[in-house]
Amino acid sequence: MGTGLTVVKCGGNAEVQPAAVCAGIAEMVRAGDSVLLVHGGSAMVTELAGRLGVPLGELVAPDGTVSRRTGRATLEVVTLALAGQAKPALLLELARLDVPAVGLTGLDAGLLRARRKTALRTVVDGRTLVVRDDRSGRLTSVETPLLKTLLAEGIVPVLSPPALAEDGEPVNVNADRVAAAVAGALGATRLVLLTGAPGVLADGSDPGSVQAEYRVREGRDLAVGGGMTVKLVAAREAVEAGVGDVRIADGRYAESVSAALAGQGGTRVLGPEPIAADPRA
């Protein structure tokens, strides 16, 4: 008997095992669960950009969040890598496991709407600079009718950036935050962000220090730094949108993927600590 909708985000880290993710999804589908898969493909983007001779760069926001520098050429590479390499590989593996799936980007039926970031602050050698020609965006809405129709038919949507901006042009958006927004918009029971780490670590140098639970703080959480920061931002957004079980978990091993998809393992992310009522009130 199914337990509702699970949104799974398969990270683009080269260590994440797509075959293990697909096998876990197949188990869930056979159990009667609805599943939606969101994916990135950073390793494929890097490899394809190298072959095409397109230089890649990063933007480091003042709060420490790292994002991809997305000029027009980079956006073309991102779209080619996600829609032309990462997505077909996932669809083929799901088909091998007899899981019906449909590949989509945020441009299909305008599924993902975003506002282009017209001015981005980035820190370079200790100085804050403003970048104005980037083709990245911030999600503003998720159009759910097509996704709901596919899920009602027992089909697994396989979704990735880019999104459609207000000027009618594509923009790159963060796939973790896409997964959180989709989970919230569809009223998902669970969101699982699979990555190349066992979860949120108490000590970033000790893989054995994974925390069973992590409570995010008010505002952006900078406690962990690096690529985990944006995952915690996405996790918090999902919690605030009403997703009951939000996890950051290890996508490198079949057993860790299965545990996370079953609602176990990894780090369960909780919202900020409630403010206690003043007993004098």
ZITATA-V855158 format. One line per field, one symbol per residue. ss: DSSP state (h for helix, s for strand, l for the rest). phi: phi as a letter, one per 20 degrees, with the letter a starting at -180 (. if undefined). psi: psi as a letter, one per 30 degrees, with the letter a starting at -180 (. if undefined). A space follows every 10 residues. Layout:
ss = ???
phi = ???
psi = ???
This chain:
ss = llllssssss lllllllhhh hhhhhhhhhh lllssssssl lhhhhhhhhh hhllllssss lllllssssl lhhhhhhhhh hhhhhhhhhh hhhhhhllll sssssllhhh lsssssllls ssssllssss sllllsssss ssllhhhhhh hhlllsssss llssslllls ssllhhhhhh hhhhhlllls ssssslllll slllllhhhs llssslllll lllllllhhh hhhhhhhhhh llllssssss lllhhhhhhh hlllllssss llllllllll l
phi = .fdoededde fegfefdgff ffffffffff enfeccddcd rgffffffff femefdbcdd fgenfdcffc fffffffgff ffedcffgff ffffffemdf bcecdfefll gddbdfeebd ececlndedd dddfddbdgd aceegfffff ffemdefddb fedeefendf cfcfffffff ffgffemffb cceebecfqe efcgecfeef efcbefdfmf edfdmmffgf ffffffffff eoffcdcdbf decgffffff fencmmdeed fggffffffe f
psi = klgakkkkjj lfkffkjeee eeeeeeeeef fglkkkkkla heeeeeeeee efgjklllkj lfgfkklkji leeeeeeeee eeffdeeeee eeeeefghjk lkkllffkgh ekklkkjfjk kkkjhfkklk kfgkhllkkf lkjfeeeeee efggkjkjkl lllklfgglk lklkeefeee eeeeefhkek kjjkahlfak kejffjfggk kekkjllkak jgfflaffef eeeeeeeeef fgkejkkklk gfkeeeeeee fggllakkkl llkkkkkjff .
